[in-house]
């Protein structure tokens, strides 16, 4: 079994914030693959599903970004999973908008949701980083991250989320390079 967690903040007010890119990715995967509706579990919303031959738990923590790890840790312990069985989808300032990169382990890069996750489960989990771009100056970061995607970005956002959802099967198989390549191909004009 694999645990896929999308990071974000609960509530309609936050729905289109850049910081909710992880929630958006999980929603896109669930919609694309026709998964059941989520149920309240593990301090969040969870969907048990199957993608290919792999059993998945999709989890959107309802603990707010800064405490995401608490929800992820509860689900991980319940299913007796290792950090290597966990994939976290989240927004990444240091990636160009709508670029998607995957890596195993690493630091927090100042991301509070990742910091919380590392604190609760360790750092050796897979990360699917969804580029939101940097606003150019550190004083503008909070407003950028907690701001909505602009109307002009909606087509690119939809393309990225659709590509992530369509190519998610490669993540279940552990083929991160194929996933990244196929997502990038789908995003070409």
C-alpha positions as CSV (number, residue, x, y, z in Angstrom):
1,X,0.0,0.0,0.0
2,X,1.1,3.6,-0.7
3,X,0.0,6.7,1.1
4,X,-0.3,9.8,-1.1
5,X,-0.8,13.0,0.8
6,X,-1.7,16.4,-0.7
7,X,-0.8,19.5,1.4
8,X,-3.1,22.5,1.7
9,X,-5.4,24.4,4.0
10,X,-9.0,23.3,4.5
11,X,-11.9,25.5,3.7
12,X,-13.4,27.2,0.6
13,X,-11.5,30.5,1.4
14,X,-8.2,28.7,0.6
15,X,-9.3,26.5,-2.3
16,X,-7.4,28.4,-5.1
17,X,-4.4,29.5,-3.0
18,X,-1.0,28.5,-4.5
19,X,-0.3,26.8,-1.1
20,X,-3.2,24.4,-1.9
21,X,-1.6,22.9,-5.0
22,X,-1.2,19.6,-3.2
23,X,-4.9,19.4,-2.4
24,X,-5.6,20.3,-6.0
25,X,-3.3,17.5,-7.3
26,X,-5.0,14.8,-5.2
27,X,-8.5,16.1,-6.2
28,X,-7.4,15.9,-9.9
29,X,-6.1,12.3,-9.4
30,X,-9.3,11.2,-7.7
31,X,-11.5,12.8,-10.3
32,X,-9.4,11.5,-13.3
33,X,-9.5,7.9,-12.0
34,X,-13.1,8.0,-10.8
35,X,-12.2,7.2,-7.1
36,X,-14.9,7.2,-4.5
37,X,-15.7,10.3,-2.4
38,X,-13.4,11.0,0.5
39,X,-14.3,10.1,4.1
40,X,-13.2,11.9,7.3
41,X,-10.3,9.9,8.7
42,X,-6.8,10.5,10.1
43,X,-7.6,14.2,10.9
44,X,-8.4,14.8,7.2
45,X,-10.2,13.4,4.2
46,X,-9.1,10.0,2.9
47,X,-9.9,7.9,-0.1
48,X,-8.9,4.2,-0.3
49,X,-8.5,3.3,-4.0
50,X,-6.6,1.1,-6.4
51,X,-4.5,2.4,-9.3
52,X,-3.2,-0.4,-11.4
53,X,-2.2,-3.2,-9.1
54,X,-1.3,-0.8,-6.2
55,X,-3.6,0.0,-3.3
56,X,-3.5,3.7,-2.4
57,X,-4.7,5.9,0.4
58,X,-5.1,9.5,-0.8
59,X,-5.1,11.9,2.2
60,X,-5.8,15.6,2.5
61,X,-4.9,16.6,6.0
62,X,-7.5,18.9,7.6
63,X,-5.0,20.1,10.2
64,X,-3.9,23.2,8.3
65,X,-0.6,23.3,6.5
66,X,1.6,23.8,9.6
67,X,0.4,20.5,11.2
68,X,0.1,18.3,8.1
69,X,2.5,15.8,9.5
70,X,0.2,14.9,12.3
71,X,-2.5,13.6,9.9
72,X,0.1,11.9,7.7
73,X,1.8,10.2,10.6
74,X,-1.5,8.9,12.0
75,X,-2.4,7.3,8.6
76,X,1.1,5.9,8.2
77,X,1.1,4.3,11.6
78,X,-2.4,2.9,11.1
79,X,-1.4,1.0,8.0
80,X,2.1,0.2,9.4
81,X,3.8,2.0,6.4
82,X,7.4,3.2,6.2
83,X,8.3,6.7,5.2
84,X,9.4,5.2,1.8
85,X,5.7,4.3,1.2
86,X,4.6,7.9,1.5
87,X,4.4,10.5,-1.4
88,X,3.6,14.1,-0.6
89,X,2.3,16.5,-3.2
90,X,2.9,20.2,-2.4
91,X,3.6,23.7,-3.8
92,X,7.3,24.6,-4.4
93,X,8.5,28.2,-4.5
94,X,11.8,27.3,-6.0
95,X,10.3,25.7,-9.2
96,X,9.1,27.7,-12.1
97,X,5.3,27.9,-12.2
98,X,3.6,24.6,-13.2
99,X,6.9,22.6,-13.4
100,X,6.7,19.2,-11.7
101,X,9.7,17.5,-10.1
102,X,9.9,14.4,-7.9
103,X,12.6,13.5,-5.4
104,X,13.1,11.1,-2.6
105,X,14.0,12.6,0.8
106,X,15.7,16.0,1.4
107,X,15.2,19.0,3.5
108,X,12.2,21.3,4.1
109,X,13.3,24.4,2.0
110,X,11.3,26.4,4.5
111,X,8.0,24.8,3.7
112,X,6.0,24.5,6.9
113,X,3.9,21.5,5.7
114,X,7.1,19.6,4.8
115,X,8.7,20.6,8.1
116,X,5.7,19.2,9.9
117,X,5.8,16.0,7.9
118,X,9.5,15.5,8.5
119,X,8.9,16.1,12.2
120,X,6.2,13.3,12.3
121,X,7.6,10.7,9.9
122,X,11.2,11.5,9.1
123,X,12.5,12.9,5.8
124,X,12.8,9.8,3.6
125,X,9.5,10.1,1.8
126,X,8.9,10.9,-1.9
127,X,8.0,14.5,-2.8
128,X,6.1,15.6,-5.8
129,X,6.9,19.3,-6.0
130,X,4.5,21.5,-7.9
131,X,6.1,24.7,-9.1
132,X,4.4,28.0,-8.1
133,X,7.4,30.2,-8.8
134,X,9.0,32.8,-6.5
135,X,7.6,36.3,-6.4
136,X,11.1,37.8,-6.6
137,X,11.6,39.1,-3.0
138,X,11.3,37.3,0.3
139,X,9.0,40.0,1.7
140,X,6.4,39.0,-1.0
141,X,6.5,35.2,-0.3
142,X,3.6,35.0,2.2
143,X,1.2,37.0,0.0
144,X,2.3,34.9,-3.1
145,X,1.8,31.6,-1.4
146,X,-1.4,32.5,0.3
147,X,-2.8,34.2,-2.7
148,X,-5.0,32.7,-5.4
149,X,-3.7,31.6,-8.7
150,X,-4.4,34.4,-11.2
151,X,-7.1,34.1,-13.8
152,X,-4.4,34.1,-16.5
153,X,-2.7,31.1,-14.8
154,X,-5.9,28.9,-14.7
155,X,-5.3,27.2,-18.1
156,X,-1.7,26.3,-17.1
157,X,-2.8,25.1,-13.7
158,X,-5.5,22.9,-15.3
159,X,-3.0,21.5,-17.7
160,X,-0.5,20.7,-14.9
161,X,-3.1,19.0,-12.7
162,X,-4.5,17.0,-15.6
163,X,-1.0,15.8,-16.6
164,X,-0.2,14.8,-13.0
165,X,-3.5,12.9,-12.8
166,X,-3.1,11.2,-16.1
167,X,0.5,10.1,-15.4
168,X,0.0,9.1,-11.7
169,X,0.3,5.4,-12.6
170,X,4.1,5.9,-13.0
171,X,4.3,7.0,-9.4
172,X,2.6,3.8,-8.2
173,X,5.2,1.8,-10.1
174,X,8.1,3.8,-8.7
175,X,9.1,5.2,-12.1
176,X,9.6,8.9,-11.1
177,X,11.6,9.8,-14.2
178,X,8.9,8.5,-16.6
179,X,6.3,10.4,-14.5
180,X,8.2,13.7,-14.8
181,X,8.9,13.2,-18.5
182,X,5.3,12.3,-19.4
183,X,3.9,15.2,-17.3
184,X,6.3,17.6,-19.2
185,X,5.3,16.2,-22.6
186,X,1.6,16.7,-21.7
187,X,2.3,20.3,-20.8
188,X,3.9,21.2,-24.1
189,X,1.8,23.5,-26.3
